Amino acid sequence: VELLSGAVAPAPLKDIVQRVSSPVMLIASNAPDERRIDQRFRRVIGTSASMWYVPDAGHTQAFEVHRAAYRARVLGFLGRALGMTGGR
């Protein structure tokens, strides 16, 4: 991020998770410990966090493996987070 834009990379989520108050959608893959870590983040963030576990996809691969489900979940999350009727 810093190299391409000049902006400093944000702090790692693990360092700021206790300060998160906005709605968050965590997507956990089958990567080692990712589900456990995301479950912990979800507990720390509280009710504004949701989590989707995608056991048959690698890290950042949920979109590639489940395009329709990814689209539906992300648009639904954004719709709810933005207060839009029907999640769209």
Secondary structure, DSSP 8 states (H G I E B T S, - for coil): -HHHHS------HHHHGGG--S-EEEEE-SSTTHHHHHHHHHHHH-TTEEEEE-TTS-TT-HHHH-HHHHHHHHHHHHHHHTT-GGG-
